[in-house]
Amino acid sequence: MAHDIFFGTSSRDWSCGSMLLPAGQQRALLNKVDDVRYDIRQSSKLIQIGMLSLSAAIGFVAVSNLWRLSSNHPPR
């Protein structure tokens, strides 16, 4: 490996993990990491939609309470 790096006879990228994994396994591992990143982005979108729905529901309850208090209706 040192001979390949020193004389430049290898076309492999020896940075960050390439020394420990063959090229095929490294590619498969990086593809799995990309899949996990995609799944996390999809999950964050679902969480964002849920939080927006929850805040809209809380806002609706607050507006209905303000309307009830301001319109001289007897409390229940």
Secondary structure, DSSP 8 states (H G I E B T S, - for coil): -HHHHHHT---S--STTTTTS-HHHHHHHHHHHHHHHHHHHHHHHHHHHHHHHHHHHHHHHHHHHHHHHHTT----
